[in-house]
């Protein structure tokens, strides 16, 4: 058994039970974005959170243990994503990455936006020309230090 096996069971059970990630997140008491990332194998859950997920997804004790193991993050199957939705984010960074970098450096100086001290909010935005996806990302600025 691996973390990937547990992730696949979680997804299969979610589909079978007709659950929404927002409902799972409400059960855990955290954001739908963070809980979804965790259920997909990108975050570590504590004992209490893992126990709630185990009940929700009918996980065995051995499967539940995998929820508490620090994962290998950023585990896309290919270096250039082939899934169309994920590829659009790759394209977005390819096109606007230098703009993000330039503007962040101009505003904050030499450093990076943290993906550890980070939060995200994904919402549906109604629009008469077609609904829009709104993603707000907020990460702590981490300046490079001299030594």
Residue pairs with C-beta under 8 A, 6 or more apart in sequence:
1 62
1 63
1 66
2 66
3 41
3 66
3 69
3 71
4 41
5 63
5 66
6 41
6 59
6 63
6 66
6 67
7 39
7 40
7 41
9 57
9 59
9 63
10 39
10 40
10 53
10 57
10 59
11 39
11 40
13 19
13 56
13 57
13 58
14 21
14 24
14 39
14 57
19 56
21 32
21 35
21 36
21 39
22 32
24 32
24 35
24 36
24 39
24 53
24 56
25 31
25 32
25 34
25 35
25 36
27 52
27 56
28 35
28 45
28 49
28 52
28 53
30 49
31 119
31 120
31 121
32 122
33 119
33 120
33 121
33 122
34 43
34 119
34 120
37 43
38 44
38 45
38 49
38 67
39 53
41 71
41 75
42 71
42 73
42 74
42 75
43 71
44 67
44 68
44 69
44 70
44 71
45 53
45 67
45 68
46 68
47 68
49 67
50 64
50 65
50 67
50 68
51 64
53 59
53 64
53 67
54 60
54 61
54 63
54 64
54 67
59 67
76 86
80 87
80 90
81 87
81 89
81 90
93 100
104 111
104 112
104 113
104 141
105 111
108 141
108 143
109 143
110 143
110 144
111 141
111 142
111 143
111 144
112 141
112 142
112 144
113 139
113 140
113 141
113 142
114 139
114 140
114 141
114 142
115 139
116 140
117 139
117 140
117 142
118 137
118 138
118 139
118 140
119 137
119 138
119 139
120 135
120 136
120 137
120 138
121 135
121 136
122 133
122 134
122 135
122 136
123 134
123 135
123 136
124 131
124 132
124 133
124 134
125 131
125 132
125 133
125 134
